[in-house]
Amino acid sequence: MKTIDIKQELRNLIEKEDDLHLLEAIKRLLVKSSLDPLLKNKLASRALKAEEDIKAGRVYKREEFEKKLDDKLDR
């Protein structure tokens, strides 16, 4: 199926849809997918780095994280 065919099918389906919640969900999905490409790349890069850190064991235990947070917040 070509892009133009999918777009037309989506238009037809959306035109027939009366469920406001479903239409809002579709809108949110489409808006999110059109985020600024630089932002998308930055977020993807951070996610990949986080996955590498987890695989390499560069993570904090919950207690370590809470202490680090408390120290930063001067608690």
C-alpha positions in Angstrom: 0.0 0.0 0.0 1.4 3.4 -0.9 1.5 6.4 1.4 -1.3 8.2 -0.5 -3.5 5.2 -0.2 -3.0 5.0 3.6 -3.6 8.7 4.0 -6.9 8.4 2.1 -8.0 5.4 4.1 -7.2 7.3 7.3 -9.2 10.3 6.1 -12.2 8.0 5.4 -12.0 6.3 8.7 -11.6 9.6 10.6 -14.5 11.1 8.7 -16.8 8.2 9.8 -15.6 8.2 13.5 -17.8 9.8 16.1 -16.0 8.8 19.3 -14.4 12.0 20.6 -12.0 10.2 22.8 -10.7 8.1 19.9 -10.3 11.2 17.7 -8.4 13.0 20.5 -6.1 10.0 20.9 -5.4 9.9 17.2 -4.7 13.6 17.2 -2.3 13.2 20.2 -0.5 10.4 18.4 -0.1 12.5 15.2 1.1 15.6 17.1 3.6 13.6 19.1 5.0 12.0 15.9 5.6 15.4 14.4 7.9 16.6 17.1 10.9 18.7 16.1 13.4 16.3 14.5 16.2 17.7 16.6 14.3 17.0 19.8 13.5 13.5 18.5 17.2 12.8 17.9 18.2 14.2 21.3 15.6 12.0 23.1 16.5 8.9 21.1 20.2 9.5 21.9 19.5 9.8 25.6 17.4 6.7 25.6 20.2 4.7 23.8 22.8 6.1 26.3 20.5 5.0 29.2 20.2 1.5 27.8 24.0 1.3 27.4 24.4 2.5 31.1 22.0 -0.1 32.3 23.7 -2.9 30.3 27.1 -1.8 31.7 25.8 -1.8 35.3 26.1 2.0 35.6 22.9 2.3 37.8 22.1 3.4 41.3 20.3 1.3 43.8 17.1 2.9 45.1 18.8 3.8 48.4 21.7 5.4 46.7 19.5 7.4 44.4 17.3 8.6 47.4 20.5 9.6 49.3 21.8 11.5 46.3 18.5 13.3 45.8 18.3 14.1 49.5 21.8 15.5 49.5 21.0 17.6 46.4 17.8 18.9 48.1 19.7 19.5 51.4 17.4 17.3 53.4 
